[in-house]
Every structure is written in structure tokens, then in C-alpha cells.
Amino acid sequence: MPSLLIENVPVPLFDRIQRLALARRRSPADTAMEMLESSFRTVTPTYSEAPPPSEIFLSEEISAPFDIPWPEGEIVVPIKIDHYIPEPHDIPDSE
């Protein structure tokens, strides 16, 4: 079984683990393992559990501002071209 060595444990945390181990009549290592397992159990779901459904996130619709400036110059109205006849200068290599 793999081992884990934790260095520089703050004294208050070490004391809490020691007191909890004494109260449960277990070793400090077993108590630390229980604490690690319980913290991961509440934070990370196991793969066999389905994740809880999340609420649908919908943001408020934001309208475009009405103060967008109009383009300057003449208004160009597009025309529909039914067919295109190329000019001689449009055809490559024609002289």
C-alpha cells in the first residue's frame, strides 16, 4: 500500500487530529485518512454517481443601443444581376 508523508503540518491542525484520534480511540494516521476521505467525498463525486443537475443559466437579453451613427455618404441600393458577362480585362491572359 502506498505511503504519504506530510511535512510542516501546522501545530493547531496537528493538535486537532491528535484530540480527535484520542476521542475516537484510533491512531492519528487513521484519523487523518478519515478526514481526507470525507473531504474528498463531499467535494468530488465518484464516477459511479451522476453529477447533480445544474440550473439552466440564462442571462438577460441586452438590446442594441439606438444611438449607433448612420454611415455617411450616398445610400447605395443593391441591384440584382441575373447574369454576368465578363469584360475582356476580367479574363486572364486575354490580349
Secondary structure, 3 states (H helix, E strand, C coil): CCCCCCCCCCHHHHHHHHHHHHHHCCCHHHHHHHHHHHHHHHHCCCCCCCCCCCCCCCCCCCCCCCCCCCCCCCCCCCCCCCCCCCCHHHCCCCC
